[in-house]
Amino acid sequence: MSQAQATPFVDSLLQAAAQTPLPSSGIDWLDTARRENLDAFAASGLPDTRVEAWKYTALRALGQRRFVLGDAQAAARAVDAAVFALPGVDGPALVFVNGVFRADLSCLDTLPAGLTLSPLSQALQGDAEPLRFALSRHYREGGDAFARLNAALAGDGVVLRVAAGAKVVAPVHLVFVGAPAEDDIAWHVRHVIELGEEAALSLVEHHVAVGKHQHLGTQVADIVLRKGARLTHVTLQDAGEGSTLVRHDSVQLDAQAQASLYVLELGGSLVRHDLHATLAGDQSRLETRGVFALDGRQHVDTQMAIRHQALNTASDSVWRGVADGRSRGVIRGAIVVAPGADGSDASLSSKNLLLSGQAEIDTKPELEIYADEVKAAHGATVGQLDERSLFYLRSRGIPLAEARSMLTAAFCRAVFESLPNAALREHIDHRLMEHLPSA
C-alpha cells in the first residue's frame, strides 16, 4: 500500500481483519473471494475527488478515523421494537443491530407461501452454492472501495427468495438498527434477493438509530427480478445523526419485470447510495422516486446508473432534494441506452430547494444513447421557494415559518403519491413534516 493510501481508516480495518478470521470461513470459493476483495481494498484505499463518482464527496475526514470491526455485544444491546414499528408494515421481519442478526427482535414464525427468508449467516451454513454467483463478485471500478470492503468483511445480511408465481402481499420488513457501543464500529451486511417468474413482493428497508453513535455501516444488495416479476421497494433511511452509511444496490430486471423503488433520506452524517439498475429483458420497467431532506452539516450523495439494454424498456425517475444549514446534497443520474435497445423510454427529473445561503446541492443528469427510436428526457433544477407562493400564503394570515414548511412539504410529498401502501405513505408524510428544516 502506498503512503497516500495508508490512512488510519484503512489501517484500522486491515489490522482488525488480520486479527479476526474473515466471516463465514470454511467455504473455499467464499474465502477466496473475500481475500481477493480485501487485497483490492488494501491496494486502492478510499477514493478521492479525482474519481468522477466521488467528485462531490470528499472522504478526507473519514480517512482519519479508526473503527473496530463488528460489535461483540450486539446481541445484548437493548432495543425497543417500537423504535422501528411502521404503520402498514406487519409482515415478516428481519432485524439487525450493529450488523448482527437479532432473532429476538425478528418475526419469522409464519412465512407466506412461496417466500424464503433467512439471515445470510444461516443460509451459508446450509447449501451455499446458490449464493456463489452473487458473493463471488469482484468490484473493479475506481469508486468501489466500500463494495470491496463489504464483499470482504460482511458476516451477515439477508437472503430472500420468492418462488415463481408467488404473491407476497404483506410487506417484508428489513430493519438495521444503529446502537451506541464502547467504540466506533464498522459493520457490513450483504443481501441476495431474487423474485421468480411472475412473483410479486413488497419490501421495506428501514435504517434507524436508538441513540447517538458514529458507526460506519456498509450494505451491498444484489436484486434480480425474473420474467414478469413485480417489486415495490421502500427505503426509509433515518440513521443516527453522527453515523456514516454506504449502500450499493444492483437491480436486474428480466423481460416484462417491473420495479418501483422509493427512497427517503433523512438521517446520517455522511450517506452514500449507489443504485445500479439494468433493464436486461424486453418490456421491463423501472420507476424510482426519492427525496433527501438535510440540515446542519449532513452530506447525502445519491449516484444512479440506469442501463437500458433490451427492446421497449422504460425508466422514470423523479427525485427531490431540500438542504438547509451547511448541508450538502448530491444527485447524479446517468442513463445509458445501449446499442440494440430500440424503443426505450427514459426520463429523469431532479428538482431541489436551497433553504440556506450556506447549503449546497449538486445535481448532474447524464444521458447516453446508442440506439434508434428512443424517447429520452432529463432535467435538473436548483432554486429557492417561490416568493409569490410565500406572499400568497402570508396574505392569508399564515406565518412565514409555517408557509415555508407547507410549501417545502408539498414539494417533497408529490414524489410518494404513487406509493400504494396508504398507511406507510402517511407515515412518510409525517416524518417529512417532522424532519424538514423549515418545519
Buried (B, 14 or more C-beta within 10 A) or exposed (E): BEEEBBBEBBBBBBEBBEEEEBBBEEBEEBBEBBBBBBEBBBEBBBBBEEBEBBBBBBBEEBBEBBBBBBBEEBEEBEBEBEBBBBEBBEBBBBBBBBBBBBEEBBBEEEBBEBBEBBBBBEBBEEEBEEBEEBBBBEBEEEBBBBBBBBBBBBBBBBBBBBBBEBBBEEBBBBBBBBBBBEEBBBBBBBBBBBBBBBBBBBBBBBBBBBEEBBBBBBBBBBBBBBBBBBBBBBBBBBBBBBBBBBBBBBBBBBBBBBBBBBBBBBBBBBBBBBBBBBBBBBBBBBBBBBBBBBBEEBBBBBBBBBBBBBBBBBBBBBBBBBBBBBBBBBBBBBBBBBEEBBBBBBBBBBBBBBBBEEBBBBBBBEBEBEBEEBEBEBEBEBEEBEEEBBEEBBEEEBEEEEBBBBBBBEBBBBBBEBBEBEEBBBBBBEBBBEBBBBB
